[in-house]
Amino acid sequence: MASGATDGSLVEIDGVSKYFDTAVSVTDRLFRRDPVPVRAVEDVSLTIEEGDIVGIAGESGCGKTTLGNLLVNLYDPTEGTITFDGMDITRMSSEEESAFRRRVQMIFQDPFESLNPRKTVLDSVVEPLRINGIGDGWSDRRQRVIEALEDVELAPAERYLDKFPGELSGGERQRVAIARALVINPDFIVADEPVSMLDVSIRAGVLNLMKDLQDEYGLTYVFISHDLSLIRYMTEKTAIMYLGDVIEYGPTDEIVESPKHPYTQSLFEAVPKVDPTLDRQRANVTGEVPSARDPPAGCKFHPRCPKIIPPDDWTGSQDAYRRLYQFRYSLIQRDLGPEDVDPDTRASEVDQLLSRGLVLDVPEEHRKSGEDLREGVDLDAVDLPPEAEEALRDAARNVLGGDYEAAIERVDRDFESICSSTHPTVPTMPEDPPACHLYLEETAEAPLAEQS
């Protein structure tokens, strides 16, 4: 066990957030406004135990690479602390930082970029030894490089020492990058998309190598990837991220076989099935990922979620309530307005706004018959309770008058969802429920999760 660990934990992430563009720009000063930062990582708390292989998965832009950079101290957190083997890595002395750099390494996504094209393999792999003052002179360091290269199956190592990256294949370059990380015998490695730039034919070999090296070197790994098959093959625990939040965390097998958060379910629904005889249910998720500069209130996934929770007295269908909230979010984003009204159409202006605001941007199999993103949806086909339709018509009239705030307030007055008003509790341990009100006891009963 590492020297400072008392309970098996090697890395503890406590309430960590990372915001970019927090400084006041010239434009901000000119218009006397506060800066709007990019919320890349927000309030993440996780524990990584010694010997763990943890996956961090999610769509591009979800914050997983930023979290990886925080773990190796390439970024300082805006808020929160990261503790490695009992030491707060945001408050290290020079001596502590040197020790940290010897024990923690990162393998980057692109071996074509992470290796200096003007340095030989020997120069690249020996550099961490030289920087950290490891080895008794040049001969000892050269021997350590040879051993590391042979450990990553580049043998005989002498054949590679004087080669430049341009003379190597993609798989060989990534093996050199792995050797460079291993040469100082670290305890903890963060691998950011380590095989995404490699041909499919050689990915398995590199991944199997990394598994073997974990046993040999006693490593703790974090694998960052959008490739769910890699996460399933390599990791024991997985954290799913969305817009900077960890929304589900647990044993990888459980998350793969029985994902709970609607976003996690949509990720796995989107994975192609190998068996052509199996029906493929495409993800019933609306729209694009919102901006990290202005994430939605409450659950950040709620504007896209097929299982958004209606109020207790809702009498319409789940589909109708989801469409009501699609209309509301269109108002918040100012994506719907008087310019969407066609004066040459027989339908009233209010009906036109409702028809277009209630349409869902989903795969065809989930749409109403005849539903079209440009033309809208047949209002008679949407199961809206009379009181909800009345509220939406009032909101549409507010929009036609240019009063968006009144329109949003009219919808929220009687039909607000807990998903839009309250941020769910995020998981910090593998046994915690996902960050979804469907599963949190204080906001929903268990049968609600089953019904949805």
Buried (B, 14 or more C-beta within 10 A) or exposed (E): EBEEBEEEBBBBBBEBBBBBEEEEEEEBEEEEEEBEBBBBBBBBBBBBBBBBBBBBBBBEBBBBBBBBBBBBBEBEBBEBBBBBBEBEBBEBEEEBEEBBBBBBBBBBBBBBEBBEEEBBBBBBBBBBBEEBEBBEEEEEBBEBBBEBBBBBBBEEBEEBBEBBBEEBEBBBBBBBBBBBBBBBBBBBBBBBBBBBBBEEEBBEBBBEBBEEBBEEBBBBBBBBBBBBEBBBBBBBBBBBBBBBBBBBBBBBEBBBEEBBBBBBBBBBBBBEEEEEEEEEEEBBBBBEBBBBEEBBEBBBBBBBBBBBBBEEEBEBBBBBBBBBBBBBBBBBBEEBBEEBBEEEEEBEBBBBBBBBBBBBEBEEEBBBEEBEEEEBBBBEEBBBBEBBBEBBBBBBBBBBEEBBEBBBEBBBEEBBBBBBEBBBBBBBEBEBBBBBBBBBEEBBEEEBBEEB
